[in-house]
Amino acid sequence: MTVGSELIMGAVPPERAGSAAAVVETGSELGGALGMAVRGRIGAAIYRSDLAGSAAAQTCRPARSPRHADTPRRSR
């Protein structure tokens, strides 16, 4: 157990130890999930910013050229 968990578990009476342990475990799981989400979001932002300057982004062409953007597509 971590120091925070030890402090919490030591502060509650023995008859409430089960509830305290559940709250500590829930807080740990929630903190871990939020930490992973934030790290993932930061990683995605860094990846996207690096991708914008890469050679792959510079060689991709738009699906339609700008001169044809105003002309409607023919229906079949």
C-alpha positions as protocol buffer text, in pm:
chain_id: "A"
residue {
  index: 1
  type: MET
  ca { x: 0 y: 0 z: 0 }
}
residue {
  index: 2
  type: THR
  ca { x: 111 y: 353 z: -60 }
}
residue {
  index: 3
  type: VAL
  ca { x: 173 y: 608 z: 211 }
}
residue {
  index: 4
  type: GLY
  ca { x: -160 y: 780 z: 144 }
}
residue {
  index: 5
  type: SER
  ca { x: -349 y: 453 z: 169 }
}
residue {
  index: 6
  type: GLU
  ca { x: -171 y: 367 z: 493 }
}
residue {
  index: 7
  type: LEU
  ca { x: -261 y: 705 z: 641 }
}
residue {
  index: 8
  type: ILE
  ca { x: -626 y: 672 z: 544 }
}
residue {
  index: 9
  type: MET
  ca { x: -656 y: 314 z: 667 }
}
residue {
  index: 10
  type: GLY
  ca { x: -486 y: 404 z: 995 }
}
residue {
  index: 11
  type: ALA
  ca { x: -725 y: 694 z: 1056 }
}
residue {
  index: 12
  type: VAL
  ca { x: -1051 y: 499 z: 1029 }
}
residue {
  index: 13
  type: PRO
  ca { x: -1195 y: 274 z: 1299 }
}
residue {
  index: 14
  type: PRO
  ca { x: -1162 y: -102 z: 1237 }
}
residue {
  index: 15
  type: GLU
  ca { x: -1537 y: -148 z: 1180 }
}
residue {
  index: 16
  type: ARG
  ca { x: -1522 y: 95 z: 884 }
}
residue {
  index: 17
  type: ALA
  ca { x: -1201 y: -40 z: 732 }
}
residue {
  index: 18
  type: GLY
  ca { x: -1384 y: -216 z: 448 }
}
residue {
  index: 19
  type: SER
  ca { x: -1559 y: 102 z: 335 }
}
residue {
  index: 20
  type: ALA
  ca { x: -1238 y: 302 z: 363 }
}
residue {
  index: 21
  type: ALA
  ca { x: -1048 y: 44 z: 159 }
}
residue {
  index: 22
  type: ALA
  ca { x: -1316 y: 59 z: -110 }
}
residue {
  index: 23
  type: VAL
  ca { x: -1294 y: 438 z: -127 }
}
residue {
  index: 24
  type: VAL
  ca { x: -914 y: 426 z: -144 }
}
residue {
  index: 25
  type: GLU
  ca { x: -922 y: 165 z: -420 }
}
residue {
  index: 26
  type: THR
  ca { x: -1183 y: 358 z: -620 }
}
residue {
  index: 27
  type: GLY
  ca { x: -977 y: 675 z: -590 }
}
residue {
  index: 28
  type: SER
  ca { x: -666 y: 492 z: -707 }
}
residue {
  index: 29
  type: GLU
  ca { x: -844 y: 343 z: -1008 }
}
residue {
  index: 30
  type: LEU
  ca { x: -999 y: 677 z: -1103 }
}
residue {
  index: 31
  type: GLY
  ca { x: -666 y: 856 z: -1070 }
}
residue {
  index: 32
  type: GLY
  ca { x: -495 y: 594 z: -1284 }
}
residue {
  index: 33
  type: ALA
  ca { x: -762 y: 613 z: -1554 }
}
residue {
  index: 34
  type: LEU
  ca { x: -753 y: 993 z: -1566 }
}
residue {
  index: 35
  type: GLY
  ca { x: -374 y: 991 z: -1574 }
}
residue {
  index: 36
  type: MET
  ca { x: -373 y: 752 z: -1870 }
}
residue {
  index: 37
  type: ALA
  ca { x: -632 y: 963 z: -2052 }
}
residue {
  index: 38
  type: VAL
  ca { x: -431 y: 1281 z: -2004 }
}
residue {
  index: 39
  type: ARG
  ca { x: -109 y: 1112 z: -2114 }
}
residue {
  index: 40
  type: GLY
  ca { x: -283 y: 971 z: -2420 }
}
residue {
  index: 41
  type: ARG
  ca { x: -423 y: 1310 z: -2514 }
}
residue {
  index: 42
  type: ILE
  ca { x: -81 y: 1474 z: -2476 }
}
residue {
  index: 43
  type: GLY
  ca { x: 80 y: 1198 z: -2682 }
}
residue {
  index: 44
  type: ALA
  ca { x: -181 y: 1236 z: -2956 }
}
residue {
  index: 45
  type: ALA
  ca { x: -128 y: 1613 z: -2966 }
}
residue {
  index: 46
  type: ILE
  ca { x: 248 y: 1569 z: -2996 }
}
residue {
  index: 47
  type: TYR
  ca { x: 206 y: 1307 z: -3267 }
}
residue {
  index: 48
  type: ARG
  ca { x: -31 y: 1528 z: -3466 }
}
residue {
  index: 49
  type: SER
  ca { x: 198 y: 1828 z: -3442 }
}
residue {
  index: 50
  type: ASP
  ca { x: 493 y: 1619 z: -3561 }
}
residue {
  index: 51
  type: LEU
  ca { x: 285 y: 1469 z: -3842 }
}
residue {
  index: 52
  type: ALA
  ca { x: 189 y: 1810 z: -3979 }
}
residue {
  index: 53
  type: GLY
  ca { x: 550 y: 1885 z: -4070 }
}
residue {
  index: 54
  type: SER
  ca { x: 636 y: 1541 z: -4205 }
}
residue {
  index: 55
  type: ALA
  ca { x: 696 y: 1451 z: -4567 }
}
residue {
  index: 56
  type: ALA
  ca { x: 377 y: 1241 z: -4582 }
}
residue {
  index: 57
  type: ALA
  ca { x: 160 y: 1541 z: -4505 }
}
residue {
  index: 58
  type: GLN
  ca { x: 333 y: 1746 z: -4774 }
}
residue {
  index: 59
  type: THR
  ca { x: 294 y: 1485 z: -5049 }
}
residue {
  index: 60
  type: CYS
  ca { x: -78 y: 1416 z: -5000 }
}
residue {
  index: 61
  type: ARG
  ca { x: -308 y: 1580 z: -5253 }
}
residue {
  index: 62
  type: PRO
  ca { x: -663 y: 1693 z: -5185 }
}
residue {
  index: 63
  type: ALA
  ca { x: -935 y: 1474 z: -5335 }
}
residue {
  index: 64
  type: ARG
  ca { x: -1048 y: 1751 z: -5571 }
}
residue {
  index: 65
  type: SER
  ca { x: -837 y: 2034 z: -5699 }
}
residue {
  index: 66
  type: PRO
  ca { x: -946 y: 2388 z: -5604 }
}
residue {
  index: 67
  type: ARG
  ca { x: -1037 y: 2479 z: -5962 }
}
residue {
  index: 68
  type: HIS
  ca { x: -1305 y: 2209 z: -5963 }
}
residue {
  index: 69
  type: ALA
  ca { x: -1437 y: 2289 z: -5618 }
}
residue {
  index: 70
  type: ASP
  ca { x: -1724 y: 2504 z: -5751 }
}
residue {
  index: 71
  type: THR
  ca { x: -1846 y: 2259 z: -6016 }
}
residue {
  index: 72
  type: PRO
  ca { x: -2111 y: 2013 z: -5900 }
}
residue {
  index: 73
  type: ARG
  ca { x: -2052 y: 1643 z: -5943 }
}
residue {
  index: 74
  type: ARG
  ca { x: -2252 y: 1459 z: -6205 }
}
residue {
  index: 75
  type: SER
  ca { x: -2504 y: 1207 z: -6078 }
}
residue {
  index: 76
  type: ARG
  ca { x: -2512 y: 868 z: -6245 }
}
